Amino acid sequence: MHEATLPAVEPQLLLPLFGPCDQHLRRVREAFDVAVTQREGNIIHVAGEEAAVAGATEALEAIKRIVERHRSISEAEVEEVVARVQGRTNELQRTPIDIIQAGHRVEPRTAGQAKYVEAIRKHDLIFSVGPAGTGKTYLAVAMAVEALKHEELRKIVLVRPAVEAGERLGYLPGDLQAKINPYLRPLLDALNEMVDHDQISRLMNNDIIEVIPLAYMRGRTLNDAFIILDEAQNTSVSQMKMFLTRMGAGSKIVVSGDDTQVDLPHHAKSGLRDAVSRLRGIKGVSIVTMTKADIVRHRLVRDIVQAYDEGHGNRRR
């Protein structure tokens, strides 16, 4: 019998490290056939055959590093760590995305996210389809900020359809910016995490960053721009065609959405679903499908998505 211990873990990191109902520890135990226990002082003890203990310890140390960095870890990430230690796959490429704000690190955290980031680097038109919480918008904004920082493109355009999520909000007071701000807020939230407030104000005042409703794209041609369409499931077929044909020389477009959360009228066909079907196979177009395994929000988000899927939630097409 061989034994090993991991250094003490911060108390607030024990739950994300162990996982809900200790599922992360259980996965390591099953994968390496070892005993894993918590000892006094938040020390983790591993016991078993020598090779198994070495593998389990390496996996737990890798899981611990991810938790220390992000304060959470998904089942998919745990599975990737286990697979890598067992030699079943190469280590996930975690090359950080070079954003503007110092001290803030953005990197893919799952295999699906890594594939998505790689697709953005290699293609000019990228569709990302998947459930909430998979980082579709966040990573696209990060890649746009990186491209702007490296002067690969001269402009970022963040676009969203102004469609209400099952509610009728009625008349909104204020000027035009105040009226459209609620629809564009998620894009601004992502941007604010990567670029400090003063820089955002300067870049927006200089028309280097635009955050606009989809309707305002008609008639424009955007050259050397990184253009992101968020919540694309809420575009009509004609709106999607209009948007995609705004693409000018040297530009890149990322279209993201969740085709299980369509807020269009019942008779309307989603432009996202139509475009993915229509444009699949065209050279230069990449279609990335994210899954529940790529969800990196609160651990409950994956369970919520699963519950709605099992309950045959919104299946409208």
N, C-alpha and C positions, 0 to 999 in steps of 0.2 A: 504494500500500500504506500503510495506516494502522496505527499501533502504540499500545499502552497497557500499563501495568503496574499490578498490585495491590500494596499494601504487603506487607511480609514477613509470612508466616504462621507462627504458633508451630509448632515441629516436631511436637508431639504432635497437632496438628490437621490435619496434611497428609493422613493416611490417611482420616479421615472426610470431609474436604473433597473429595478426589479420588474417593473411593468405591472399593469392591472392584474390583480390576483397572482402576482409573481410569474406572469407568463414569460417574461424575458429570461428569468433564471431557469424556469422549467425547460425552455427551448435549449439553453446551453447544457443543462443536465442530460437531456435526451440525446442531443447531438454527440456528446463526448462520453456519455455513460460515466458520469462522475457525480459525486455528492457535493452540493454547493450549499453552504449555510452561512448565516450571519452570526458573527461573534460579538461579544461585548466591545464597545468602542467603535461600532460600525465597521468592523473589519470583516471582510468576506473570506471564508475558508473553503478551499477546494481539495477534495480527496478522491483518489482512484489510481488507476494504472499510470505509470510515469508519463507516457506519451499523451494519454488522454488529459491528464492534469495540465501538461504544458499547453496543449491546444485550448482547453477551457480557460486557462488563465490568460492566454493571449487574446481570446475572444472577449472575455470580461473586461480586460484592460482597454480594448478598442471601444467597446460599448460605453465604458466609463468616460473615455475621452470625448465621445460624441455628446454624452449627456452633460458633461462639464461645459462644453462649448455652446450647446443649444438649449440646455435645460430640459430637453426631452429627446426621445428617440422612438421611431415607429417600428412596428413589427417587420416591415420590409427592410429597414436598415439593420435590424438584428439578424435577419435571415442572410443579408448580404455579408455581414461580418462573419457569421458562422461558415457560410459557403467559401469565403476567401481563405479563412484559416484552414479549412479542410481541403483546400486546393481545388475546389470545384469551379472557381471563377476568378478572374482577375479583379484586383481592387478597383472599386468604383472611382472613376475620375472625379476628383473633388477640386479641380483647379478653381480658385476663387475668381469671381467676377470682379473686375477692377472698377469699382464705383468711385464717386467723387469724395464722399464723406469719410474722413479719416477715422479709423477705429471701428468701423462697421464692416463686417465681413459677410459677403453673400456667396453661397456656393450651393450646387445641387446636393440634395440630401438623400435621394433615392435613385435607383436605376432609371426609372421613368423620367425624373427630372434631369439626370445627366444626358439622357438621349435627347430630350427637348433642347437643352442648352447647345448640344453638339449640332442639332438640326438648324438652330438659329445661326450658328457660326458658318455653316456650310451652304445654306440655301437662301434664296431671295424672297420666297413666299412660304410661310409656315402656318399650318393649321394645328392648333392644340385643342383637343377635345377631351373633357374629363370632368369628374365631380369637383365640388367645392373643396377648397383646402389643399389642392395639389400644387399650388404655386404658379399656375399658368400666367396670371397677370404679373405677379411679383417678379418672376424671373425674366419675363419679357421686358419689363421696365428696367431691371438691372442691366440687361444686355444692351438696351438702348443708351443708358447712361454711360456704360463702358465705351460704346462706339463713339459717343459724343466726346468723351474725355480723350480718346485716342485720335480724334479728328478724322475718323473713318467716314463719318457723315456730318452734315452741318446743321441738322435740325431733327428734333423729336416731335412727333405729332401723336397725341394720345386721344383716342376716339371712343365714344360710347353711344349706343342708341338711347334716346330718352324715352324708355318704356318703363312704366310702373309695374312693380312686382305684385300683381294681384290686388292693388289698391287704387283708388281714385283720389289723388291728393288735392284736386281742385286748383283754384287760382293760387299762385304763389306770389307774394308781394316782392317788391324790389325791382332793380334794373335787370337787364338780360343775364348778367353774370350771376346774380343772386338766384334767378329762376332755374338756371341750368346746373348750378353748383351741386345740389343734392345728387344728381345723376352722375356727376363726374368725380364725386368725393373719393371713391375707392382708388381711382388712378392717382389722385393727388396724395392720398395717404401713403401709397407705395413710393411715390416720388419723394415725399418728405422724409422717408427713412434712409434715403440714399444720397440726398443732396441737401445741404443746410439751407435754412429758410432764406437767407440773404442772397445766396446764389440762385435759388429758384426764382426769386423776385426779379433779379437782374436778367436771367435767361428768358423769362417770360416777357419782360418789358422789351427785350431786344428781339422778340419773336423767334428765339432759338428753340424754345419749348412752347408748344401749343396744346391745350387741353380743351377739346371742342366736341359738341354733339355731332352725331353722324350726319344729320341733315345739312350741316354747314360744309360738308365735303364736296357737295355737288358743284361741278364746273371747274374744280381745281386740278392742277397737275403738280405733283410734288417730286422734285428732283433731289437726289442726295439726302434723302430723309429716312428716318426709322419710324415707321408708322405702325401703331398698335391699335387693333380693334378689339375692345373688351366686350364681354356679354354678347358675343356675336350670334348666339342662338335666338336673340330677339330682333334680328334683322329679317326683312322680307327678302325674297329672291331678287327682286329688282334693286333693293338697297345694297345687297351684297355685290351685285354686278357693278353698280355705280361706284361703290367703295374700291373694289379691286382695280378698276380701270383708272383710278387716280394715280396709280404707281408710275412715277417718272424714272428717268435715267439715273442709275446709281442708287436707287432706293431699295429698302427692305420692308416687307410687311409681315407682321405677326397677327394672326387672327385667333382669338381664344374664346372658348365658351363651353357651357355644360348643356348638352342637348336633352337632359332630363328636366331642365328648369326653364321651359319656354313660356314667356308671358304674353305672346301674341294672341290675337283673337283666334278662336277655335278653327275658323275656316282658312287661316293663313299658314302657309308652309314656311318653315324656318330656312332662312338663307344659308345658315351654317351647314345644316345637313345637306342641302342641295349642292352647295359648293364642294363639300368634301366628296360627294358622289361624282360630281361632274368633272372635277379637276384631278382626281386621283390618277396617277400614272404620267402626268405631264412633267417633263424634265424641268428641274429647278423648283418644283413644288414638293414640300415635305409635309406629311400628315402624321402627327404624333398623338397617340391615344394614351391618356393617363388613366390610371385605375385607382381603386380604393387603397391599394398598397402604397400609392404615392402621396397620400394625404399626410400633411405634416403640421396641421393645426392641432388644437387640443385633441387628446386621445379619444374624446367622445364623438368627434366629428365623423370618424370612420364608422363607429357603431351606429350613428344616426343615419348615415348614407346607406349602410347595410340594412337597417330596419325598414327604410323606405323602399329599397330595392326588393326586399323580401315581401313587403306588403303591396307590391305592384302600385307604387306611388305614381307620380306623373309620368305616364308613358305616351303622352300626346306627341305626335311627330309633326 
